[in-house]
């Protein structure tokens, strides 16, 4: 099993949408969407970078 930090790093570095969606799903399953986003933001370099990472791979969230 991946640690959440490894999963967040995998998402930030993902080159394919499939890998990114898989990593995002693992993070959300483990932490919930809000905490998963916070963790992604810490690895991606901030919330703007996290939003860019998700949108680049076509991942939508329910976060406002």
PDB file of N, CA, C and O in Angstrom:
ATOM      1  N   UNK A   1       0.842  -1.188   0.000  1.00  0.00           N
ATOM      2  CA  UNK A   1       0.000   0.000   0.000  1.00  0.00           C
ATOM      3  C   UNK A   1       0.880   1.241   0.000  1.00  0.00           C
ATOM      4  O   UNK A   1       1.926   1.278   0.648  1.00  0.00           O
ATOM      5  N   UNK A   2       0.446   2.242  -0.726  1.00  0.00           N
ATOM      6  CA  UNK A   2       1.179   3.496  -0.815  1.00  0.00           C
ATOM      7  C   UNK A   2       0.922   4.338   0.421  1.00  0.00           C
ATOM      8  O   UNK A   2      -0.172   4.317   0.987  1.00  0.00           O
ATOM      9  N   UNK A   3       1.939   5.079   0.834  1.00  0.00           N
ATOM     10  CA  UNK A   3       1.672   6.098   1.845  1.00  0.00           C
ATOM     11  C   UNK A   3       1.058   7.289   1.131  1.00  0.00           C
ATOM     12  O   UNK A   3       1.232   7.445  -0.078  1.00  0.00           O
ATOM     13  N   UNK A   4       0.349   8.122   1.858  1.00  0.00           N
ATOM     14  CA  UNK A   4      -0.336   9.247   1.217  1.00  0.00           C
ATOM     15  C   UNK A   4       0.654  10.213   0.573  1.00  0.00           C
ATOM     16  O   UNK A   4       0.352  10.787  -0.473  1.00  0.00           O
ATOM     17  N   UNK A   5       1.825  10.405   1.171  1.00  0.00           N
ATOM     18  CA  UNK A   5       2.824  11.283   0.575  1.00  0.00           C
ATOM     19  C   UNK A   5       3.292  10.761  -0.767  1.00  0.00           C
ATOM     20  O   UNK A   5       3.470  11.529  -1.713  1.00  0.00           O
ATOM     21  N   UNK A   6       3.491   9.456  -0.851  1.00  0.00           N
ATOM     22  CA  UNK A   6       3.880   8.845  -2.118  1.00  0.00           C
ATOM     23  C   UNK A   6       2.767   8.997  -3.142  1.00  0.00           C
ATOM     24  O   UNK A   6       3.034   9.249  -4.317  1.00  0.00           O
ATOM     25  N   UNK A   7       1.524   8.848  -2.707  1.00  0.00           N
ATOM     26  CA  UNK A   7       0.390   8.987  -3.610  1.00  0.00           C
ATOM     27  C   UNK A   7       0.273  10.420  -4.110  1.00  0.00           C
ATOM     28  O   UNK A   7       0.016  10.639  -5.294  1.00  0.00           O
ATOM     29  N   UNK A   8       0.455  11.389  -3.237  1.00  0.00           N
ATOM     30  CA  UNK A   8       0.397  12.789  -3.651  1.00  0.00           C
ATOM     31  C   UNK A   8       1.515  13.112  -4.632  1.00  0.00           C
ATOM     32  O   UNK A   8       1.299  13.829  -5.609  1.00  0.00           O
ATOM     33  N   UNK A   9       2.695  12.590  -4.378  1.00  0.00           N
ATOM     34  CA  UNK A   9       3.813  12.798  -5.289  1.00  0.00           C
ATOM     35  C   UNK A   9       3.527  12.160  -6.641  1.00  0.00           C
ATOM     36  O   UNK A   9       3.831  12.742  -7.683  1.00  0.00           O
ATOM     37  N   UNK A  10       2.943  10.964  -6.626  1.00  0.00           N
ATOM     38  CA  UNK A  10       2.578  10.288  -7.867  1.00  0.00           C
ATOM     39  C   UNK A  10       1.598  11.135  -8.664  1.00  0.00           C
ATOM     40  O   UNK A  10       1.714  11.242  -9.885  1.00  0.00           O
ATOM     41  N   UNK A  11       0.646  11.730  -7.985  1.00  0.00           N
ATOM     42  CA  UNK A  11      -0.338  12.584  -8.660  1.00  0.00           C
ATOM     43  C   UNK A  11       0.320  13.815  -9.266  1.00  0.00           C
ATOM     44  O   UNK A  11       0.021  14.181 -10.403  1.00  0.00           O
ATOM     45  N   UNK A  12       1.208  14.456  -8.521  1.00  0.00           N
ATOM     46  CA  UNK A  12       1.887  15.655  -9.018  1.00  0.00           C
ATOM     47  C   UNK A  12       2.734  15.316 -10.244  1.00  0.00           C
ATOM     48  O   UNK A  12       2.815  16.110 -11.180  1.00  0.00           O
ATOM     49  N   UNK A  13       3.354  14.159 -10.243  1.00  0.00           N
ATOM     50  CA  UNK A  13       4.267  13.781 -11.330  1.00  0.00           C
ATOM     51  C   UNK A  13       3.605  12.987 -12.449  1.00  0.00           C
ATOM     52  O   UNK A  13       4.264  12.658 -13.435  1.00  0.00           O
ATOM     53  N   UNK A  14       2.329  12.674 -12.321  1.00  0.00           N
ATOM     54  CA  UNK A  14       1.641  11.831 -13.305  1.00  0.00           C
ATOM     55  C   UNK A  14       1.709  12.432 -14.696  1.00  0.00           C
ATOM     56  O   UNK A  14       1.508  13.631 -14.886  1.00  0.00           O
ATOM     57  N   UNK A  15       1.994  11.583 -15.651  1.00  0.00           N
ATOM     58  CA  UNK A  15       2.036  12.030 -17.047  1.00  0.00           C
ATOM     59  C   UNK A  15       0.772  11.642 -17.789  1.00  0.00           C
ATOM     60  O   UNK A  15       0.485  12.196 -18.850  1.00  0.00           O
ATOM     61  N   UNK A  16       0.016  10.706 -17.254  1.00  0.00           N
ATOM     62  CA  UNK A  16      -1.225  10.318 -17.924  1.00  0.00           C
ATOM     63  C   UNK A  16      -2.412  10.612 -17.012  1.00  0.00           C
ATOM     64  O   UNK A  16      -2.297  10.591 -15.786  1.00  0.00           O
ATOM     65  N   UNK A  17      -3.537  10.881 -17.629  1.00  0.00           N
ATOM     66  CA  UNK A  17      -4.755  11.164 -16.863  1.00  0.00           C
ATOM     67  C   UNK A  17      -5.169   9.942 -16.056  1.00  0.00           C
ATOM     68  O   UNK A  17      -5.662  10.082 -14.937  1.00  0.00           O
ATOM     69  N   UNK A  18      -4.981   8.762 -16.597  1.00  0.00           N
ATOM     70  CA  UNK A  18      -5.360   7.539 -15.882  1.00  0.00           C
ATOM     71  C   UNK A  18      -4.570   7.393 -14.586  1.00  0.00           C
ATOM     72  O   UNK A  18      -5.145   7.093 -13.539  1.00  0.00           O
ATOM     73  N   UNK A  19      -3.265   7.602 -14.649  1.00  0.00           N
ATOM     74  CA  UNK A  19      -2.449   7.509 -13.436  1.00  0.00           C
ATOM     75  C   UNK A  19      -2.837   8.588 -12.429  1.00  0.00           C
ATOM     76  O   UNK A  19      -2.888   8.333 -11.226  1.00  0.00           O
ATOM     77  N   UNK A  20      -3.105   9.774 -12.919  1.00  0.00           N
ATOM     78  CA  UNK A  20      -3.505  10.868 -12.032  1.00  0.00           C
ATOM     79  C   UNK A  20      -4.839  10.562 -11.354  1.00  0.00           C
ATOM     80  O   UNK A  20      -4.985  10.768 -10.149  1.00  0.00           O
ATOM     81  N   UNK A  21      -5.816  10.067 -12.126  1.00  0.00           N
ATOM     82  CA  UNK A  21      -7.120   9.731 -11.535  1.00  0.00           C
ATOM     83  C   UNK A  21      -6.995   8.615 -10.508  1.00  0.00           C
ATOM     84  O   UNK A  21      -7.648   8.654  -9.465  1.00  0.00           O
ATOM     85  N   UNK A  22      -6.158   7.618 -10.798  1.00  0.00           N
ATOM     86  CA  UNK A  22      -5.941   6.530  -9.835  1.00  0.00           C
ATOM     87  C   UNK A  22      -5.330   7.052  -8.539  1.00  0.00           C
ATOM     88  O   UNK A  22      -5.757   6.672  -7.449  1.00  0.00           O
ATOM     89  N   UNK A  23      -4.332   7.923  -8.661  1.00  0.00           N
ATOM     90  CA  UNK A  23      -3.684   8.483  -7.472  1.00  0.00           C
ATOM     91  C   UNK A  23      -4.660   9.351  -6.689  1.00  0.00           C
ATOM     92  O   UNK A  23      -4.692   9.284  -5.460  1.00  0.00           O
ATOM     93  N   UNK A  24      -5.462  10.169  -7.381  1.00  0.00           N
ATOM     94  CA  UNK A  24      -6.437  11.020  -6.711  1.00  0.00           C
ATOM     95  C   UNK A  24      -7.477  10.169  -5.981  1.00  0.00           C
ATOM     96  O   UNK A  24      -7.856  10.478  -4.851  1.00  0.00           O
ATOM     97  N   UNK A  25      -7.927   9.116  -6.619  1.00  0.00           N
ATOM     98  CA  UNK A  25      -8.902   8.220  -5.986  1.00  0.00           C
ATOM     99  C   UNK A  25      -8.342   7.594  -4.717  1.00  0.00           C
ATOM    100  O   UNK A  25      -9.044   7.495  -3.711  1.00  0.00           O
ATOM    101  N   UNK A  26      -7.082   7.173  -4.757  1.00  0.00           N
ATOM    102  CA  UNK A  26      -6.455   6.602  -3.559  1.00  0.00           C
ATOM    103  C   UNK A  26      -6.393   7.627  -2.437  1.00  0.00           C
ATOM    104  O   UNK A  26      -6.700   7.310  -1.287  1.00  0.00           O
ATOM    105  N   UNK A  27      -5.997   8.857  -2.764  1.00  0.00           N
ATOM    106  CA  UNK A  27      -5.924   9.908  -1.750  1.00  0.00           C
ATOM    107  C   UNK A  27      -7.299  10.201  -1.153  1.00  0.00           C
ATOM    108  O   UNK A  27      -7.436  10.310   0.065  1.00  0.00           O
ATOM    109  N   UNK A  28      -8.309  10.329  -2.000  1.00  0.00           N
ATOM    110  CA  UNK A  28      -9.660  10.639  -1.522  1.00  0.00           C
ATOM    111  C   UNK A  28     -10.206   9.492  -0.679  1.00  0.00           C
ATOM    112  O   UNK A  28     -10.838   9.730   0.350  1.00  0.00           O
ATOM    113  N   UNK A  29      -9.971   8.255  -1.102  1.00  0.00           N
ATOM    114  CA  UNK A  29     -10.439   7.106  -0.322  1.00  0.00           C
ATOM    115  C   UNK A  29      -9.795   7.071   1.056  1.00  0.00           C
ATOM    116  O   UNK A  29     -10.433   6.712   2.047  1.00  0.00           O
ATOM    117  N   UNK A  30      -8.531   7.446   1.103  1.00  0.00           N
ATOM    118  CA  UNK A  30      -7.782   7.395   2.361  1.00  0.00           C
ATOM    119  C   UNK A  30      -8.111   8.562   3.293  1.00  0.00           C
ATOM    120  O   UNK A  30      -8.205   8.373   4.505  1.00  0.00           O
ATOM    121  N   UNK A  31      -8.288   9.773   2.738  1.00  0.00           N
ATOM    122  CA  UNK A  31      -8.372  10.970   3.578  1.00  0.00           C
ATOM    123  C   UNK A  31      -9.659  11.760   3.450  1.00  0.00           C
ATOM    124  O   UNK A  31      -9.942  12.605   4.299  1.00  0.00           O
ATOM    125  N   UNK A  32     -10.440  11.513   2.424  1.00  0.00           N
ATOM    126  CA  UNK A  32     -11.570  12.380   2.134  1.00  0.00           C
ATOM    127  C   UNK A  32     -11.095  13.491   1.208  1.00  0.00           C
ATOM    128  O   UNK A  32      -9.903  13.792   1.146  1.00  0.00           O
ATOM    129  N   UNK A  33     -12.033  14.095   0.490  1.00  0.00           N
ATOM    130  CA  UNK A  33     -11.650  15.030  -0.564  1.00  0.00           C
ATOM    131  C   UNK A  33     -10.934  16.283  -0.055  1.00  0.00           C
ATOM    132  O   UNK A  33      -9.945  16.716  -0.646  1.00  0.00           O
ATOM    133  N   UNK A  34     -11.428  16.861   1.032  1.00  0.00           N
ATOM    134  CA  UNK A  34     -10.822  18.109   1.528  1.00  0.00           C
ATOM    135  C   UNK A  34      -9.390  17.882   2.023  1.00  0.00           C
ATOM    136  O   UNK A  34      -8.495  18.665   1.706  1.00  0.00           O
ATOM    137  N   UNK A  35      -9.175  16.829   2.789  1.00  0.00           N
ATOM    138  CA  UNK A  35      -7.823  16.539   3.287  1.00  0.00           C
ATOM    139  C   UNK A  35      -6.897  16.074   2.163  1.00  0.00           C
ATOM    140  O   UNK A  35      -5.699  16.358   2.180  1.00  0.00           O
ATOM    141  N   UNK A  36      -7.461  15.354   1.183  1.00  0.00           N
ATOM    142  CA  UNK A  36      -6.661  14.932   0.035  1.00  0.00           C
ATOM    143  C   UNK A  36      -6.175  16.156  -0.742  1.00  0.00           C
ATOM    144  O   UNK A  36      -5.021  16.208  -1.169  1.00  0.00           O
ATOM    145  N   UNK A  37      -7.063  17.142  -0.924  1.00  0.00           N
ATOM    146  CA  UNK A  37      -6.673  18.362  -1.626  1.00  0.00           C
ATOM    147  C   UNK A  37      -5.580  19.099  -0.847  1.00  0.00           C
ATOM    148  O   UNK A  37      -4.617  19.584  -1.441  1.00  0.00           O
ATOM    149  N   UNK A  38      -5.723  19.183   0.465  1.00  0.00           N
ATOM    150  CA  UNK A  38      -4.714  19.859   1.284  1.00  0.00           C
ATOM    151  C   UNK A  38      -3.356  19.165   1.151  1.00  0.00           C
ATOM    152  O   UNK A  38      -2.321  19.826   1.061  1.00  0.00           O
ATOM    153  N   UNK A  39      -3.369  17.846   1.141  1.00  0.00           N
ATOM    154  CA  UNK A  39      -2.108  17.115   0.993  1.00  0.00           C
ATOM    155  C   UNK A  39      -1.521  17.333  -0.396  1.00  0.00           C
ATOM    156  O   UNK A  39      -0.317  17.546  -0.537  1.00  0.00           O
ATOM    157  N   UNK A  40      -2.367  17.280  -1.417  1.00  0.00           N
ATOM    158  CA  UNK A  40      -1.889  17.537  -2.774  1.00  0.00           C
ATOM    159  C   UNK A  40      -1.287  18.933  -2.864  1.00  0.00           C
ATOM    160  O   UNK A  40      -0.228  19.113  -3.464  1.00  0.00           O
ATOM    161  N   UNK A  41      -1.946  19.914  -2.277  1.00  0.00           N
ATOM    162  CA  UNK A  41      -1.442  21.285  -2.303  1.00  0.00           C
ATOM    163  C   UNK A  41      -0.064  21.384  -1.656  1.00  0.00           C
ATOM    164  O   UNK A  41       0.794  22.127  -2.133  1.00  0.00           O
ATOM    165  N   UNK A  42       0.151  20.646  -0.580  1.00  0.00           N
ATOM    166  CA  UNK A  42       1.452  20.701   0.085  1.00  0.00           C
ATOM    167  C   UNK A  42       2.560  20.104  -0.783  1.00  0.00           C
ATOM    168  O   UNK A  42       3.708  20.540  -0.699  1.00  0.00           O
ATOM    169  N   UNK A  43       2.233  19.117  -1.613  1.00  0.00           N
ATOM    170  CA  UNK A  43       3.236  18.506  -2.486  1.00  0.00           C
ATOM    171  C   UNK A  43       3.356  19.236  -3.820  1.00  0.00           C
ATOM    172  O   UNK A  43       4.416  19.215  -4.445  1.00  0.00           O
ATOM    173  N   UNK A  44       2.281  19.880  -4.258  1.00  0.00           N
ATOM    174  CA  UNK A  44       2.275  20.526  -5.571  1.00  0.00           C
ATOM    175  C   UNK A  44       2.843  21.940  -5.520  1.00  0.00           C
ATOM    176  O   UNK A  44       3.206  22.492  -6.559  1.00  0.00           O
ATOM    177  N   UNK A  45       2.927  22.536  -4.336  1.00  0.00           N
ATOM    178  CA  UNK A  45       3.455  23.892  -4.226  1.00  0.00           C
ATOM    179  C   UNK A  45       2.388  24.941  -4.007  1.00  0.00           C
ATOM    180  O   UNK A  45       2.570  26.101  -4.378  1.00  0.00           O
ATOM    181  N   UNK A  46       1.273  24.547  -3.407  1.00  0.00           N
ATOM    182  CA  UNK A  46       0.211  25.499  -3.097  1.00  0.00           C
ATOM    183  C   UNK A  46      -1.111  25.093  -3.719  1.00  0.00           C
ATOM    184  O   UNK A  46      -1.174  24.183  -4.547  1.00  0.00           O
ATOM    185  N   UNK A  47      -2.159  25.777  -3.309  1.00  0.00           N
ATOM    186  CA  UNK A  47      -3.495  25.403  -3.776  1.00  0.00           C
ATOM    187  C   UNK A  47      -3.693  25.698  -5.258  1.00  0.00           C
ATOM    188  O   UNK A  47      -4.384  24.946  -5.945  1.00  0.00           O
ATOM    189  N   UNK A  48      -3.095  26.786  -5.769  1.00  0.00           N
ATOM    190  CA  UNK A  48      -3.210  27.070  -7.203  1.00  0.00           C
ATOM    191  C   UNK A  48      -2.564  25.966  -8.029  1.00  0.00           C
ATOM    192  O   UNK A  48      -3.104  25.556  -9.056  1.00  0.00           O
ATOM    193  N   UNK A  49      -1.414  25.488  -7.583  1.00  0.00           N
ATOM    194  CA  UNK A  49      -0.730  24.402  -8.290  1.00  0.00           C
ATOM    195  C   UNK A  49      -1.533  23.102  -8.202  1.00  0.00           C
ATOM    196  O   UNK A  49      -1.553  22.319  -9.151  1.00  0.00           O
ATOM    197  N   UNK A  50      -2.188  22.876  -7.074  1.00  0.00           N
ATOM    198  CA  UNK A  50      -3.012  21.680  -6.919  1.00  0.00           C
ATOM    199  C   UNK A  50      -4.206  21.727  -7.863  1.00  0.00           C
ATOM    200  O   UNK A  50      -4.538  20.727  -8.500  1.00  0.00           O
ATOM    201  N   UNK A  51      -4.850  22.886  -7.955  1.00  0.00           N
ATOM    202  CA  UNK A  51      -5.980  23.054  -8.880  1.00  0.00           C
ATOM    203  C   UNK A  51      -5.500  22.832 -10.313  1.00  0.00           C
ATOM    204  O   UNK A  51      -6.174  22.166 -11.099  1.00  0.00           O
ATOM    205  N   UNK A  52      -4.357  23.379 -10.646  1.00  0.00           N
ATOM    206  CA  UNK A  52      -3.801  23.203 -11.994  1.00  0.00           C
ATOM    207  C   UNK A  52      -3.521  21.724 -12.272  1.00  0.00           C
ATOM    208  O   UNK A  52      -3.821  21.231 -13.360  1.00  0.00           O
ATOM    209  N   UNK A  53      -2.955  21.022 -11.303  1.00  0.00           N
ATOM    210  CA  UNK A  53      -2.657  19.597 -11.466  1.00  0.00           C
ATOM    211  C   UNK A  53      -3.933  18.805 -11.721  1.00  0.00           C
ATOM    212  O   UNK A  53      -3.982  17.974 -12.628  1.00  0.00           O
ATOM    213  N   UNK A  54      -4.962  19.063 -10.922  1.00  0.00           N
ATOM    214  CA  UNK A  54      -6.226  18.340 -11.099  1.00  0.00           C
ATOM    215  C   UNK A  54      -6.872  18.672 -12.436  1.00  0.00           C
ATOM    216  O   UNK A  54      -7.321  17.771 -13.145  1.00  0.00           O
ATOM    217  N   UNK A  55      -6.926  19.939 -12.786  1.00  0.00           N
ATOM    218  CA  UNK A  55      -7.588  20.330 -14.037  1.00  0.00           C
ATOM    219  C   UNK A  55      -6.808  19.855 -15.254  1.00  0.00           C
ATOM    220  O   UNK A  55      -7.404  19.524 -16.278  1.00  0.00           O
ATOM    221  N   UNK A  56      -5.499  19.817 -15.157  1.00  0.00           N
ATOM    222  CA  UNK A  56      -4.667  19.335 -16.266  1.00  0.00           C
ATOM    223  C   UNK A  56      -5.017  17.891 -16.632  1.00  0.00           C
ATOM    224  O   UNK A  56      -4.909  17.491 -17.791  1.00  0.00           O
ATOM    225  N   UNK A  57      -5.436  17.122 -15.633  1.00  0.00           N
ATOM    226  CA  UNK A  57      -5.781  15.722 -15.864  1.00  0.00           C
ATOM    227  C   UNK A  57      -7.278  15.484 -15.940  1.00  0.00           C
ATOM    228  O   UNK A  57      -7.729  14.340 -15.981  1.00  0.00           O
ATOM    229  N   UNK A  58      -8.050  16.565 -15.959  1.00  0.00           N
ATOM    230  CA  UNK A  58      -9.493  16.436 -16.111  1.00  0.00           C
ATOM    231  C   UNK A  58     -10.208  15.926 -14.871  1.00  0.00           C
ATOM    232  O   UNK A  58     -11.279  15.328 -14.980  1.00  0.00           O
ATOM    233  N   UNK A  59      -9.635  16.153 -13.694  1.00  0.00           N
ATOM    234  CA  UNK A  59     -10.220  15.698 -12.438  1.00  0.00           C
ATOM    235  C   UNK A  59     -11.016  16.842 -11.841  1.00  0.00           C
ATOM    236  O   UNK A  59     -10.494  17.939 -11.641  1.00  0.00           O
ATOM    237  N   UNK A  60     -12.277  16.581 -11.561  1.00  0.00           N
ATOM    238  CA  UNK A  60     -13.138  17.593 -10.949  1.00  0.00           C
ATOM    239  C   UNK A  60     -13.380  17.244  -9.486  1.00  0.00           C
ATOM    240  O   UNK A  60     -13.411  16.073  -9.109  1.00  0.00           O
ATOM    241  N   UNK A  61     -13.550  18.279  -8.673  1.00  0.00           N
ATOM    242  CA  UNK A  61     -13.826  18.083  -7.247  1.00  0.00           C
ATOM    243  C   UNK A  61     -15.098  18.814  -6.875  1.00  0.00           C
ATOM    244  O   UNK A  61     -15.605  19.637  -7.637  1.00  0.00           O
ATOM    245  N   UNK A  62     -15.606  18.505  -5.698  1.00  0.00           N
ATOM    246  CA  UNK A  62     -16.784  19.194  -5.167  1.00  0.00           C
ATOM    247  C   UNK A  62     -16.386  20.343  -4.253  1.00  0.00           C
ATOM    248  O   UNK A  62     -17.237  20.948  -3.601  1.00  0.00           O
ATOM    249  N   UNK A  63     -15.103  20.641  -4.205  1.00  0.00           N
ATOM    250  CA  UNK A  63     -14.616  21.705  -3.319  1.00  0.00           C
ATOM    251  C   UNK A  63     -14.918  23.052  -3.938  1.00  0.00           C
ATOM    252  O   UNK A  63     -14.835  23.223  -5.155  1.00  0.00           O
ATOM    253  N   UNK A  64     -15.272  24.014  -3.088  1.00  0.00           N
ATOM    254  CA  UNK A  64     -15.589  25.364  -3.579  1.00  0.00           C
ATOM    255  C   UNK A  64     -14.372  26.242  -3.573  1.00  0.00           C
ATOM    256  O   UNK A  64     -14.452  27.410  -3.954  1.00  0.00           O
TER     257      UNK A  64
END
